[in-house]
Structures are given as C-alpha cells and as structure tokens.
Amino acid sequence: MAHTIWQDYVKLLQGLAKTLGQLAEIEREKNAAAASGDLAKVEDCMKREQAMSLSLRGYDQKREAMLAALGLTGVPLSRLEEHRPEEHYLAVKAAAEELRRQYEIFQAASQAARTTLEVNLRAIERAQTVQAGDSAQAEEERKQHQTDFRA
C-alpha cells in the first residue's frame, strides 16, 4: 500500500512541478504584456493565473492527504527524502529537486511581472496626476479670462 502511495506522491510532485512551470510561463507573458501596455493580455494572464491557483489548491489537498496516509503530516519537502523508502530514493529526490527548481523559476518570473506592473502603474498614476493638474489649471485660466456680460 505505502509503495503505491509513494509512487502516486512522486507523480503528484511531478504534476505540481509542471503546473509551476506553466505558471512561470504565464508570468513571463504577463510581464511582456505589461511592458508593452497590453492591458487585455495582462487581464487574460491574470484570469489564467486564477484558474491555475485552483489547481494548485487541489494539488495541496492531495499532497496533504498522501502525507497523512504515509504518516508524514507536516514534513516539509526539504526533509521528505529522509523519510522515503530506499526503493523510491531517486524518484523522490528527482521530483523534489525539480519542484524546487520550478518554484524558484516561478518566483523569479512572478517578481519580474510584479515589478513591471508596479512601474507601469506608477507611470499611469503620474500621467493622470499631470493630466488632472493640467485640466484644473486650464479651468482656472478659463475662469480668469471670462468676461461678465451682464448688463
């Protein structure tokens, strides 16, 4: 029984790594869209991210259930290799390393996209402030140049 659960757990880790790779690709797309000012593409990427986050929750629930079945509740990924059976050593080690690698790639892509979005948002806010200031100044000048024609 535990043998099958370990095999399933390795497959789960591999699936999770693949999902994180897909999320990293979405983050790269979002970064490019934000840099080019393509708001529609940014929104599309954000919708895809939300859908992927639901699948991540599903992975997390399955992972917790499998760890509980293996008697490893609360064991972090970094210590998982210490608890695996000898026959699953290489598979668990490879899956855990790939998952960590994909997570690091995702974090870097996510941070780049976040930074690009923040920079562009600040630029938009500054432009709006300048535009609002210009509008207020133009209105004030118009009021000063109006003539009262009441007789």
GICOR-V334189 format. One record per pair of residues at least 6 apart in sequence whose ideal C-beta (glycine too) atoms are under 7 Angstrom apart, sorted by the first residue. I is the first residue (numbers start at 0). J is the second residue. D is the distance in whole Angstrom. If there is no record, write none. Layout:
# GICOR-V334189
((I J D) (I J D))
This chain:
# GICOR-V334189
((1 69 6) (4 65 6) (4 68 5) (4 69 6) (5 83 7) (5 84 6) (5 87 5) (7 65 6) (8 65 5) (9 87 7) (9 90 5) (9 91 6) (9 94 5) (11 58 7) (11 61 6) (11 62 6) (11 65 7) (12 94 4) (12 95 6) (12 98 5) (13 94 5) (14 58 7) (15 58 5) (15 98 6) (16 97 5) (16 98 4) (16 101 4) (18 51 6) (18 54 6) (18 55 6) (18 58 7) (19 101 4) (19 102 6) (19 105 5) (20 101 5) (21 51 7) (22 48 7) (22 51 5) (22 105 5) (23 101 7) (23 104 5) (23 105 4) (23 108 4) (25 44 5) (25 47 5) (25 48 6) (25 51 7) (26 105 7) (26 108 4) (26 109 5) (26 112 5) (27 108 5) (28 44 5) (29 41 6) (29 44 4) (29 112 5) (30 108 7) (30 111 5) (30 112 4) (30 115 5) (32 40 4) (32 41 5) (32 44 6) (33 41 5) (33 112 6) (33 115 4) (33 116 5) (33 119 6) (34 115 5) (66 72 5) (66 74 6) (71 82 5) (74 82 6) (76 95 6) (76 98 7) (79 91 6) (79 95 6) (80 91 6) (80 92 6) (80 95 6) (83 91 4))
